[in-house]
Amino acid sequence: MRNSFDLAPYRRSTIGFDRFFDLLETGARPEDGYPAFDIERASEDRYTISLAVPGFRPGDIEIVAQNNLLTVTGRKPDAVDDDAHYLHRGISRDAFERRFQLADFVVVERADIEHGLLRVALRHEVPEAMKPRRIPIGAGKIGQIANDRADDLRSDRGAA
């Protein structure tokens, strides 16, 4: 099973998102291992982090986004299975905490759990003030504005 992912194709087709991909990869260290997760690019500005959390219910998981850090914590209530006699127990019941460093302007839209997978939807949301805007080009307007101001100054001096 492959524990790493290659963001090289996305790096080639994006400009200015190097830090975003570096930060996503920082949270994807193979030595962390539990719980396993995937990061999917859903569209140009939307991403999904999927974590394998079998046996966890929505009430057992807490998701906190603060200061460009997404923290997913899972804790199962202590339940004693006195009647159960396991021959093998491979489904982990361990508590976990997984951290993902998010790039600037990445917001968490929602989180859903279904069939043992927790999916966290992210969106890269650039504020309007930082988006590029098209500046219309006029013909001779700046020179006209300067002449109008000079005329206004002359008329103000003449009136005084």
C-alpha positions as CSV (number, residue, x, y, z in Angstrom):
1,M,0.0,0.0,0.0
2,R,1.3,3.4,-0.9
3,N,1.5,5.9,2.0
4,S,2.8,8.9,0.1
5,F,1.4,10.9,-2.7
6,D,3.0,12.9,-5.5
7,L,1.9,16.6,-5.9
8,A,4.3,17.2,-8.7
9,P,1.6,17.3,-11.4
10,Y,-0.2,20.0,-9.4
11,R,3.0,22.0,-8.8
12,R,3.6,22.2,-12.6
13,S,0.2,23.6,-13.3
14,T,0.0,26.1,-10.4
15,I,1.8,29.3,-9.7
16,G,2.1,30.7,-6.2
17,F,0.8,27.6,-4.4
18,D,4.2,26.1,-3.6
19,R,3.8,27.0,0.1
20,F,0.3,25.4,0.1
21,F,1.6,22.1,-1.2
22,D,4.6,22.2,1.1
23,L,2.3,22.7,4.0
24,L,-0.1,19.9,2.9
25,E,2.9,17.5,2.5
26,T,4.2,18.5,6.0
27,G,1.1,17.0,7.5
28,A,1.6,13.9,5.5
29,R,4.5,12.3,7.1
30,P,4.6,8.5,6.7
31,E,5.8,7.9,10.2
32,D,2.6,9.3,11.6
33,G,0.7,6.4,10.2
34,Y,-2.6,6.5,12.2
35,P,-5.1,7.2,11.0
36,A,-4.4,6.7,7.4
37,F,-5.6,9.6,5.2
38,D,-5.8,10.8,1.6
39,I,-5.7,14.4,0.2
40,E,-7.7,14.9,-2.9
41,R,-7.9,18.0,-5.2
42,A,-11.6,18.2,-6.0
43,S,-11.3,21.4,-8.2
44,E,-9.1,24.3,-8.7
45,D,-9.8,25.8,-5.3
46,R,-11.3,22.8,-3.4
47,Y,-9.6,20.0,-1.6
48,T,-10.8,17.0,0.5
49,I,-8.9,15.3,3.3
50,S,-10.3,11.8,4.0
51,L,-9.3,10.0,7.2
52,A,-9.9,6.3,7.9
53,V,-11.7,6.2,11.2
54,P,-13.5,2.9,11.5
55,G,-15.6,2.4,14.6
56,F,-15.6,6.1,15.5
57,R,-18.8,8.0,15.6
58,P,-19.3,11.8,15.0
59,G,-19.4,12.4,18.7
60,D,-16.0,10.7,19.2
61,I,-14.2,13.1,16.8
62,E,-13.4,16.7,17.2
63,I,-12.2,19.0,14.4
64,V,-10.6,22.3,15.2
65,A,-9.3,24.9,12.6
66,Q,-7.2,27.6,14.2
67,N,-4.3,29.8,12.9
68,N,-3.8,27.8,9.7
69,L,-3.7,24.5,11.6
70,L,-6.4,21.8,11.2
71,T,-6.5,19.4,14.1
72,V,-8.5,16.2,14.0
73,T,-8.8,14.4,17.3
74,G,-10.5,11.1,18.0
75,R,-11.3,9.5,21.3
76,K,-13.6,6.5,21.9
77,P,-15.4,6.3,25.2
78,D,-14.0,3.6,27.5
79,A,-16.2,0.6,26.8
80,V,-15.5,-2.7,28.4
81,D,-16.5,-5.7,26.3
82,D,-16.6,-8.3,29.1
83,D,-18.6,-10.7,26.9
84,A,-16.3,-10.4,23.8
85,H,-13.5,-12.9,23.3
86,Y,-11.4,-11.6,20.4
87,L,-9.1,-14.0,18.6
88,H,-7.6,-11.0,16.8
89,R,-8.2,-7.3,17.3
90,G,-7.0,-5.5,14.2
91,I,-9.3,-2.5,14.2
92,S,-7.6,0.2,16.3
93,R,-9.5,1.6,19.2
94,D,-6.6,4.0,20.0
95,A,-7.2,7.7,20.4
96,F,-5.5,9.8,17.8
97,E,-4.6,13.4,16.9
98,R,-3.7,14.3,13.3
99,R,-2.6,17.8,12.4
100,F,-2.6,19.4,9.0
101,Q,-0.8,22.7,8.4
102,L,-3.1,24.8,6.1
103,A,-2.0,27.5,3.7
104,D,-3.2,31.1,4.1
105,F,-6.9,31.6,3.1
106,V,-7.8,27.9,3.3
107,V,-11.1,27.5,5.1
108,V,-12.9,24.4,6.3
109,E,-16.3,24.1,4.6
110,R,-17.7,21.0,6.3
111,A,-16.9,17.6,7.6
112,D,-18.9,14.4,7.1
113,I,-18.4,10.8,8.3
114,E,-19.7,7.8,6.3
115,H,-18.6,4.2,6.1
116,G,-15.7,4.7,8.4
117,L,-14.3,7.6,6.4
118,L,-14.2,11.2,7.8
119,R,-14.1,13.7,4.9
120,V,-13.1,17.3,5.6
121,A,-13.9,19.7,2.7
122,L,-11.5,22.6,2.3
123,R,-11.6,25.7,0.0
124,H,-8.9,28.1,-0.9
125,E,-10.7,31.5,-0.5
126,V,-8.7,34.5,-1.5
127,P,-10.2,37.8,-0.1
128,E,-11.6,40.2,-2.7
129,A,-9.0,42.8,-1.8
130,M,-6.2,40.4,-2.8
131,K,-7.7,39.2,-6.0
132,P,-6.4,40.8,-9.2
133,R,-8.7,43.4,-10.8
134,R,-8.7,44.7,-14.3
135,I,-8.0,48.4,-14.7
136,P,-9.7,50.0,-17.7
137,I,-7.4,52.1,-19.9
138,G,-8.7,55.5,-21.0
139,A,-7.4,57.7,-23.7
140,G,-6.0,61.0,-22.5
141,K,-7.9,61.1,-19.2
142,I,-4.9,61.6,-16.9
143,G,-3.7,64.6,-18.8
144,Q,-7.2,66.1,-18.8
145,I,-7.5,65.6,-15.1
146,A,-4.2,67.4,-14.5
147,N,-5.3,70.3,-16.8
148,D,-8.7,70.5,-14.9
149,R,-6.9,70.8,-11.6
150,A,-4.6,73.5,-12.9
151,D,-7.6,75.4,-14.1
152,D,-9.2,75.1,-10.7
153,L,-6.1,76.4,-9.0
154,R,-5.9,79.4,-11.3
155,S,-9.5,80.2,-10.7
156,D,-9.1,79.9,-7.0
157,R,-6.1,82.4,-7.1
158,G,-8.1,84.8,-9.2
159,A,-11.0,84.8,-6.9
160,A,-8.9,85.5,-3.8
